[in-house]
């Protein structure tokens, strides 16, 4: 299924008014099971739950990160809203405090992005899904100051893992990027998951073809 986008004309509803409109629309949405909605760069994007391979990687990752974090102050989460200035994302995995009550939004709709230390997205097939995680979410997470963004990409050659750090919110970019092919370990360089290794145990072997 291709992601659907609900937008408002920028000329008719600029700036904060558009953000508020999208926020209220998103809160009022009632989606069928198997779909979720996010607010990304001026539109509400509705997309389906990931395929089996997508979910398998995301679940391996969350379990492994939780084991790495141990009894520390942070934990790995899935299927939860991350909120920043009336923007909403549902990452495949993210790290936030183990006891997040003080970091939950006032309306209890999600966790504040300011509490999130790392986000991982496992890419979905199709042009919309790939462009969303490679480009739009990359800019959105940098704007929010998410310290580490990891992209697990089944559709880049034989598969790649990219670790992005040093966000520049004003420019919506990450200053540092490290990309490896599946089959090569990559290490999280900072934050609660510092030293965590993403390799074949998480991604599986390099993709054929």
Secondary structure, 3 states (H helix, E strand, C coil): CCCEEEECCCCCCCHHHHHHHHHHHHHHCCCCCCEEEEEECCEEEEEECCCHHHHHHHHHHHHHHHHHHCCCCEEEECCCCEEECCEEECCCEEEEECCCHHHECCCCCCEEHHHCCEEEEECCCCHHHHHHHHHHHHHHHHHCCCCEEEEEECCCCCCEEEEEEEEECCCCEEEEEEEEECCCCEECCCCCCCCCEECHHHHCCCCCC
